[in-house]
Amino acid sequence: MLRLRDETALSGHRVHVGCAGGIGTPEAAAAAFLLGADFVTTGSVNQCTVEAATSDAVEDLLQEAGEYDIDTAPWGEMFELGVRARYLERGLFFPARASRLYELWRRHPSLDAFDDDTRAQVLDRYLGGEPPLPVPPDAGPRAELAALLRRYFERGFRLAVTGDERSRVDYLIHCGPAMGAFNQTVASSDLRDWRARTVAAVADTLMDGAAAHVTGRLRSLHETRNE
């Protein structure tokens, strides 16, 4: 990417190239800068800050997440295409239930093809008895079924943001392993509690730690070369 930038950028203009994805520790940020990134962008770790527009219940779950408490499941916005996204799994049923809904959609032409038990489970337990949204009259049974099942994603997001404890297991929480990596990094610091995690404090932890890591590595290489 840097070579492409250098080959194609107009003379006198510097196009800054950054890195995003998996930036949850000072070491990860340092690696990005050593590779030539001009900046880094964080994602998952921002959800567990006091500024995040979500509920305290979600923050509590994210604070305890480990690197392996993540699973993939269908992405609601591209449900029919089978595109998957990463979600928090620890203590939640959402990833497993979302995957099951996608498999049901693949195997059935319409809601009428569900057996009675499956239909009741989907409508009452997964969707909480919410009525389906209207679809265009010419959408067809398959599209109508997809629209109905996508309601689970909309409901899961709403439940998480509002912190509805009655349906906690259905929270939709987008999350990557960087969240768990950051939790491990700050486990013995004041940022152990999410209530102390401002966006600025998280950024300082990553950037100051990255600077210290790079400085230490360069010093070590210099000392090794001079031995």
N, C-alpha and C positions, 0 to 999 in steps of 0.2 A: 504493500500500500504506500509506503514511503517513497519507494522508487517510482511508482506510478505518479505520485504527487509531484516529484521532482521533474519528471519527464514532461508532464502536461501542464503544469501551472504556468501562468503568464509571468513574464519577467517583472520583478519588482513586487509581486504579490506572494505572500506566504499563506498557504492553505494549512491550517492547523489540523492535525490528525490525532484523534483521541482513541481511547480504548474503553469498552464497557462490557460487562458480563463477568460475573464471578469475582468482582472486586469486594472482598469482605475482610481482608486482612492487610496489614502494612506490607507484608511480603508480596502479596498479589499486586498491590499498587506499585511497589518498587519494580517488580518484574516488567510491568507495562511501561514504566518510564525508561528502564534499561533497554527495552526493545525499540525505544524511540518515540513513544507516545508523548504528545504535548500536554495532554490532560486525560483524566479518567472520569468516568461517570458511574455512580453507584445506583443500585436499584433496590434489591431486596432489603438491604439494611435500613433504607429510609422508612420502610413501613413500621419499624419498631422504634419510632421517635415520638416525642411529645407533639410534634407538629402534624403527624400523620392523620389523615381524615378517616380514622377508623375507631372502633370501640376499644375500651380498656380490656375487654375479654380477648380480643384478637391480639393486642399487645402482650398480654400475659402468655398466650400460647407461643407467640413468636420469640419471646424472651427465653423460653425453655427449649427451643428447637435446636436439634443437632444437625450436622451436615447430612446425615442419612435419613432424616425425618421428612424427606421430600419424595413426591411421586409424580408421575406424569398422568394426565387424563385429557380427554377431549377439551378443546377450546370452544367455548360456547358460540363465539362470533363466527367460527368456521366449522360448525358442528358436522354438517353433511360431508365435508371434505376429509374428515378424519384428522385434521390438524390437532396436535397435542400441545399442551402447555404444562408448566410445573406448578404444583400446588403443595401447600403444607399438608402432611398426612397425619402427623402425630396427634392422636386423640380425636381424629375426625373420620367420618365416613365419606366425605365428599368425593375424593378421587376414585374410590371403588364404585360408588353409586353412579358417578358421571360416566365411568367406563361401561358399566352395565347398561345404562340408558343408550349409549351409542351402539352396543351390540344388539340391543332390542330393536333399534331403528334399522340396523343392517338386515335383520332376519325377518322383519315383519313389514308388510305393505301398508298397514294402517293400524290405528288403535283398535279397530274392530277385530283384528286378527289376534290380539292378546287373549290369553285365557283369563278367566275371571279373577283368579288369585293375583296374577301379575298386574292386571289392570288396576285392581284395588290397591296393590302395593305402590304402584307408580303414582296414582292419582291422590291417594290419601296420605301415604307415608313420605314419599319423595317430594311431592308437590304441595303437601299440606292442605289438600282440598281446594286449592286456588283454581278459579275458572280459567280456562285457556283464553289467550288473546285471539281476537278475530283475525282471520287470514283472508286473502283475496279469494273470491268464489271460484276462480279458475286455477287455484293453486294445486289441487290434486291431493289425494290421500297421503302420499309420502311427504309432501311439503307440509301438510297440515300436522302430521305426526312429528316431524322435526321441530316445527314451531312450538308444539306442546312440550316436547322434551327439553327444549332450550329454556323453558320456564324454570327448570331446576337450577340453571346457572344464574339466572336473574334473581331467583329467590335466595340462593346461597350467598350471593354478594350482598343483598339487602340485609340478610340475617347477620352477616359478619359486621357490617358497618353500624348497624343498630345495636349489636351485642345482645340479641335475643337469646336468652339462656335456655328457652324451651326447646330450641332446635339447634343447639350448639354443634352437634355432630355434622350438620349440613353446611357449616360455614365454608364459603369459597374464599380461600386466602392464597393469592398468587405468591409464590416464594421459591427461591433457589437456594442451593447449598451455601451460598455466601452468607446467608443469615446465620446458619449454624457455625460457620467459621468465625464470624465476628463475635458471636456469643462466647465462643471458646477464648478468643483473644482478650475479651474484657471480663472474663469470669472472676478475676480477683481484684477488679478495680471498682471505682465508684459507678461505672457504667453498667455494672451487673444488673441494676434495676433500670428498666426502660424509662422510668420517670425522670431519670437523670440524662437520658439520651436526647439531647437536642441535635438538630441537623448539623449545627456548627461543631458540637462536641464530637460527633461521629466522624466528621470530615477531618478535624484536628487529629484525632486518634490515628486515622489512616495515613494522613499526609506527614505528620510528624514522625510516625513510626516508619514510614517509607524512607524518609530522609535519613533517619538514624540507621536503617538497614543498609541503604546504599553506601552511606559513609563508612560503615563498619566493613562492608565487603571490599570497598576500594582500599581501605587501610590494610586489610588483611592481604590483598593481592600485592600491594606495594611492599609490605614487609616480606612476603614470600619471595618476591623478585630480588630483593636486596640481600637475601640470605646467602 
